[in-house]
Amino acid sequence: MNQASHQNQTDFTAERLERYVTEHLNKPKIKEACNALALSRRTLQRRLHEVGTSFQKVVIATRITIAQKLLRETDASITQIATDVGFATLQAFSSAFRRETGVSPSGFRAIAQKSQAASTQNSASISVADVEANDLLVPASGIRSTSGNASDNEEIAPRFAANG
């Protein structure tokens, strides 16, 4: 098997594993994951090792990613989010979150709220009178999302070109 094909297979396995973990946040089990992915335990472990991770690391990373989304987009309590993403205790969640992100869950939420408020304020401070006809921005190709949610968009501003 050539190296590119092997890498694609490993990437595909990682994507499928993340999907499995997302669907089984509270009790992901490696044996059940292997069955769902139609892989032996050893093959799954070897493929994860090849990309520098493990089953447990994928579980934690997936839980933290989902928790970040919930902290940004909901007003649910941190305790509720911890439970929703599969942590047995708030302390276990907070420790894992801080280890993975470098900030506490409440700190992350505060930063996200400030960022969202600043983004809203900046976009609201531009009026039609501030834009002349030759300064109109038109979307260039490659914009992925129009949801307005900064977390769903990559750097959008550089993808606009002045119309002129």
NORPE-V184092 format. One record per residue. RES is the residue in one letter. OMEGA is omega in degrees with one decimal (999 if undefined). D_FIRST is the distance of its C-alpha to the first C-alpha in Angstrom with 1 decimal. Layout:
<<RES:OMEGA:D_FIRST> <RES:OMEGA:D_FIRST>>
This chain:
<<M:-179.5:0.0> <N:-172.9:3.8> <Q:-179.3:6.6> <A:179.0:8.5> <S:178.9:6.6> <H:178.9:6.5> <Q:177.8:10.1> <N:178.9:11.1> <Q:179.4:10.4> <T:177.8:12.4> <D:179.5:15.0> <F:177.6:15.5> <T:-179.4:16.0> <A:178.5:18.5> <E:179.9:20.3> <R:178.9:20.7> <L:178.0:21.9> <E:177.8:24.4> <R:177.6:25.7> <Y:-178.2:26.2> <V:178.5:28.0> <T:-179.3:30.1> <E:-176.9:31.2> <H:-173.8:32.0> <L:-174.0:33.5> <N:-177.1:36.2> <K:176.9:34.3> <P:-179.6:30.5> <K:-176.7:29.2> <I:-180.0:25.8> <K:179.0:26.1> <E:176.7:27.1> <A:178.7:24.3> <C:177.8:21.7> <N:-179.0:23.5> <A:-178.6:23.6> <L:-177.9:19.9> <A:178.4:19.1> <L:172.5:17.3> <S:179.0:18.5> <R:-178.4:20.4> <R:179.5:18.2> <T:178.3:15.0> <L:-179.7:17.1> <Q:-179.6:18.6> <R:-179.8:15.5> <R:178.0:14.1> <L:178.2:17.7> <H:179.9:18.1> <E:178.8:15.1> <V:172.6:17.2> <G:179.9:20.4> <T:178.9:22.0> <S:178.7:23.0> <F:-178.3:24.2> <Q:178.4:27.8> <K:177.3:27.1> <V:178.7:25.6> <V:-178.8:28.7> <I:-178.5:31.1> <A:179.2:29.6> <T:178.0:29.6> <R:-178.3:33.2> <I:178.2:34.3> <T:179.3:32.9> <I:178.4:34.8> <A:178.3:37.8> <Q:178.7:37.9> <K:179.6:38.0> <L:178.7:40.8> <L:178.8:42.8> <R:-165.4:42.7> <E:-179.6:43.5> <T:174.2:45.7> <D:-179.5:48.9> <A:179.3:47.7> <S:179.4:48.7> <I:176.5:46.3> <T:179.1:46.9> <Q:178.8:46.0> <I:178.3:42.8> <A:179.1:41.9> <T:-177.4:42.5> <D:-177.8:40.7> <V:168.9:37.4> <G:177.1:37.6> <F:-177.5:39.3> <A:-178.6:42.0> <T:176.0:44.3> <L:-179.4:45.2> <Q:178.8:45.0> <A:178.4:41.4> <F:-177.7:40.5> <S:178.9:42.5> <S:-179.9:41.0> <A:-179.3:37.3> <F:-179.9:38.2> <R:179.8:39.9> <R:-177.0:37.1> <E:-172.4:34.4> <T:-177.5:36.6> <G:-179.1:39.3> <V:178.7:42.1> <S:176.7:43.8> <P:-179.9:43.4> <S:175.9:47.0> <G:177.8:46.4> <F:-179.8:43.3> <R:179.7:45.4> <A:178.6:48.3> <I:-179.5:46.1> <A:179.3:44.5> <Q:177.5:48.0> <K:179.5:49.4> <S:179.6:46.5> <Q:179.1:47.0> <A:179.5:50.8> <A:179.1:50.5> <S:178.6:48.1> <T:-179.6:50.6> <Q:180.0:53.6> <N:-179.0:52.0> <S:-180.0:51.3> <A:-175.8:54.7> <S:178.1:56.5> <I:179.1:55.7> <S:178.9:58.3> <V:-179.6:58.5> <A:-179.7:61.3> <D:-174.8:58.9> <V:175.7:56.8> <E:-175.9:58.2> <A:-177.6:57.0> <N:177.6:55.2> <D:-177.8:53.4> <L:179.7:51.8> <L:175.7:48.1> <V:-178.1:45.8> <P:171.9:42.3> <A:-179.2:39.6> <S:171.0:36.4> <G:178.8:33.7> <I:-173.8:35.8> <R:-172.1:33.9> <S:175.8:36.7> <T:-175.5:40.4> <S:-177.6:41.2> <G:179.3:43.1> <N:-175.7:41.5> <A:-178.2:40.3> <S:179.1:37.6> <D:-175.3:36.1> <N:168.8:36.3> <E:180.0:34.7> <E:-177.4:37.1> <I:-174.9:39.0> <A:179.4:41.9> <P:-177.9:39.9> <R:176.4:38.7> <F:178.0:42.2> <A:178.5:44.0> <A:178.8:47.8> <N:-178.0:49.4> <G:999:51.7>>
